[in-house]
């Protein structure tokens, strides 16, 4: 889904508005805040999905994938959303009744998530916390998730975060991860694009180096 919008970076705001109206069937005030990605001009808006113009389809797919292909969840389980505070996914987990803990460096997101949990009555606890140093006891979580976060971490931060998540997982706990694959230059947190390649996730070898070299995890499936 990476690439330029139609006509490249020189696309005018007026023309972009017309393209989005054709794709979504409605006008938008700020076209730069509406995700077009690879949905195309014939994209059909999901019925009764208020945020479908803002949240791209692949986000729904990522959530569907980790919930159906990941571990089976049971009532009373404690789950970690690593780097997803205030996200659609954290809220979804909490809405299903699981004790959801999410961590993020952005204190505004943590504050917002806390307000959401209070209003909704969810057991969704949010923390301003660094993934490389999680303030949780050993074997605290049944399972963990991370949605589109690890492609934005330097290699050394990936390794530290994976070690900490492994420490906090119960035996046989599963970490379900989604990430950009073959994105040539994802923005690396604190550094900008990574043109050097060490942090890239573009080949099976990159996946092994980035996610399995700690020795704490093994792949489920292929």
N, C-alpha and C positions, 0 to 999 in steps of 0.2 A: 504493500500500500504506500510505500515511500515514493516520492517523486514530486514534480511540480503540478500545480493546478493547470487547467486548460489554458493554452497560449503562454504558459511560462510565467515567470515572476513579474512580467509587465502587465498582467491582467488588471484592467481597471475595476474600480469598486462597483461601478454601474453595471458592467458586463457580468461581474461575479454575482451580483444580486439577481440578474436575469437567469443565470445558470442555476442558481440555488432554487429560485422559484420554480423553474422547470423540473428540477430533480425532486424537490420536496412537496411541490404543489401548494406552496404558501410563500408570502413575502417574509423577509427578514430585515430587521433594522441594521444589524451589524454583521455583514457577511463574513468577516474575518473570525468570528467566534462560532461559526457553524462548521462542523467537521464534514468535509466532502470526501477526503481520502479516495478510496477506489470504488465507491458505491455507484458512481456513474449517473448519467442523466435519467436512466430508466429505473432508478431505485424507488422502491415502494416503501413508504413510511410504515413502520410497525404499528398496527392498530392499538389505540389506547396507551401508547408510550409517549408521555409528554416530552421526554428528553431525547427523543430519537434524532432530532436535528442536531443535537449537541454531542451526544455520546455515540461514537462510531460503532458500527456493527461488530467489529472484531472484539470490542470490550465485552459485549454480551456473550460472544463465542468463548472468550477466555474463561469467563465465569461459568458458563455451561460446562466447559471441558473439565475444569478442575473439580466441579461438583459431581460430575458423572463418572469421570475416569480416576478421580482421586480416592482417598480412603472413605470408607463408610462412616458417617458420623452418627453418634447416638446421643440421646438426651443426657445432659450433665457434663458433656465433654468440654474441656478448655482448649480453645484454638487461638493461634497467633496469626495475625496479619502483619507481616513484616514490611513496613513502609507504606501501609495503606490507610492511614488514619483519615477519617472523613470520606473515605471512598465508597462507591456504590457496593463494592464487594464486602467491606466490613459491615455496612448496614444490612446487607442481605443475610450474612451469617447471623448477625444479632437478631434479625427479625424472625429467624427460624428457631430461636430459643437457645442457641449455643452461647456459652460464656466467651465472648470475643474480646481479645486483648490486641490492640494495635499500637504500633510505635511509629513515630515520625520525628524528624528534626524541626519541622515547622510548627511552632507553638500556636499559631493562629488556627491551623487545622486541628490540633489537639483540643483547643478551646471549643471550636465549632462542633466537633464530634461529641464532646462532653454534653453540650447543650442538646444535641439531637437525642442522645441516650436518655437524658432526663425527660424530654418531651414525650418520647415514644415509650418510655418505661422499659427500655432494653438493658440487658446486662452487657454493655459495651464499654469497656474501660480503655481509655486512650492515654498515652504517655509521650512526653517529649523525651526521646531516648535515642541513643546512637546504636545502630545495629551491631557495631563491633564490640559493644559492651552492654549487654542486656541485663537489666537489674531484676532478674527472675531467678528463683531457685532451680537447682538441677532437676531435670525430669518433671518440669511444671506443666508442660502442655501435652495434650494427646496428639495433636497434629498442628502443622504450620503451613502457611500459604504466603506467597509473595507474587503479586500481580504487576508485571511490567516495571520492576524496580532494578533488578540485578544488571541490566544492560547499562545502567547509569552509574555503576560503581566501578572504581578502579580495581584492578586485579587483586591487590593486597587487601582492599576493603571487602571484596567478595569472599576471600578466604577467611578473614576474621569474622564476618557475619555468618558464614556457613558453620564455622566452629562454634559460635555462640548459640545459634539455633539448634545445632545438634546437642549441645550441652543441656538445653532447656527442654528437649523432647524426651518423652518416655520411651522405653525400649520398644522398637518396632513402630515408633511414630513416623509419620510420612510428611515430608516437605514437598508441597506441590508448587512449582514455579512456572510462570510464563515470562517470556522475554522476547525482545526483538531479535530476530535471526537474520543475518546477512544485511543488517542495516550498516552501511559503510562508515557512518560517523555519528553514532548516537552521542548526545551530550553527556559527558561524564561529570558527575556532581563535583562542583568546586573547580573544574578545569576547563569545561567547554568540550568541543568535539575532540575525539581521540584519533588523530591521523596515524599514530604510530603502530597500532595494531595489537598491542599487548592485551588490551581490554576487549578486543573484538570477540563476537560470538557468531562466527560465519562458517564454521566447518564442524563436523563431528569431533575433530581433534580439539578445537577450541572449547567445546562443551566439556570434554573430559578434563582438559586443563583447568577450566574455570570452576567446575562444579564437583569433580570427583577427586582432585588431587589432595584434598584434606584427609581423605581416608575415612571420613565420618559417614558418608552416604554411599549407597549403591543404587543403580538405576532399577526402576520397576519396569518391566517390559523391555522394549528394545531401544 
